[in-house]
Amino acid sequence: MITFYFITDPLIECDHEKVYYPSQDSFLLIEYFKKKINDNYFDGIELSEIENVLDLGTGTGIIAIFLQLIKSQNQNFNPRIFASDILEDAITCAKENEMLNNFNNEIIFLQSDLFKSFPDKLKSSFNIIIFNPPYLPSSEYIKNRKNKQLIDYSWDGGLKGFEILIQFLKEAKEFLNLGKEHYIYCLSSSRTIIEDLSKKIMKLGYNNEIIEKKHYFFEDIFLHRLKCLKS
Ligand SMILES: C[S@@+](CC[C@H](N)C(=O)[O-])C[C@H]1O[C@@H](n2cnc3c(N)ncnc32)[C@H](O)[C@@H]1O
């Protein structure tokens, strides 16, 4: 069995100060996938079943490019890889990084607030959706200020820290391929009330497993794997 544990991380450069530079949370996802993708399976899902993968909130593009690197080294893994972000600068930066890693227009980029600008033809199409969302509660500073600055999109998850994630999960149902095996991977922080988040996820009809937990400086980061039980 071929695994991808020792695959090198993508080269990432970022001159755009409003774009989130990869951090421990980005690498928590990448390290998980390194352990869980092999020449036949993506975390238990047969590779041949996987047609479309989405890295939502791609930032510098690191996760989409990582998946593209695996695709280039594994002929059984042949999905279309999509990457989207609300910020134009993130899309520009991710496209530059795609080229830096010697891929030429392989990844399909979309600028969109969650799924709002996704074309209808992508409905019911994704087997895997990955979202490292903004997951911290809004600071007093942002609450008192009407306008969000562009860099705030990297971390400001709403008043409780998970409003963006919940909105994402509401919209994601329409875009998952529910007829096949599918997973959503997303992150949350102990700086939000995780029990409240879990209840909301359950109410939306998702099975929610916490599959990794890491402590960084002042918080724990949780990696969730979700499956949609009802549309
Ligand atoms: C924590 S950063 C993660 C970036 C990258 N995926 C990584 O792991 O390094 C969150 C990303 O989500 C994007 N984002 C925030 N709100 C969004 C929304 N409503 N729709 C799409 N992307 C959003 C931000 O611009 C930012 O690039």
The ligand as a Gaussian input file, in Angstrom:
#p B3LYP/6-31G(d) Opt

LIG

0 1
 C       -8.436000      30.417000       8.753000
 S       -8.319000      30.958000       7.087000
 C       -7.876000      29.402000       6.285000
 C       -7.079000      29.568000       4.999000
 C       -6.532000      28.258000       4.412000
 N       -7.589000      27.345000       4.072000
 C       -5.578000      27.588000       5.361000
 O       -5.948000      26.554000       5.956000
 O       -4.459000      28.095000       5.522000
 C      -10.045000      31.178000       6.635000
 C      -10.274000      31.506000       5.176000
 O      -11.699000      31.547000       4.937000
 C      -11.993000      32.660000       4.102000
 N      -13.391000      33.050000       4.351000
 C      -13.898000      33.717000       5.418000
 N      -15.212000      33.894000       5.290000
 C      -15.569000      33.327000       4.106000
 C      -16.797000      33.183000       3.405000
 N      -17.937000      33.689000       3.886000
 N      -16.799000      32.546000       2.214000
 C      -15.632000      32.043000       1.704000
 N      -14.429000      32.157000       2.312000
 C      -14.399000      32.777000       3.508000
 C      -10.975000      33.716000       4.517000
 O      -10.818000      34.713000       3.539000
 C       -9.719000      32.855000       4.749000
 O       -8.975000      32.700000       3.566000

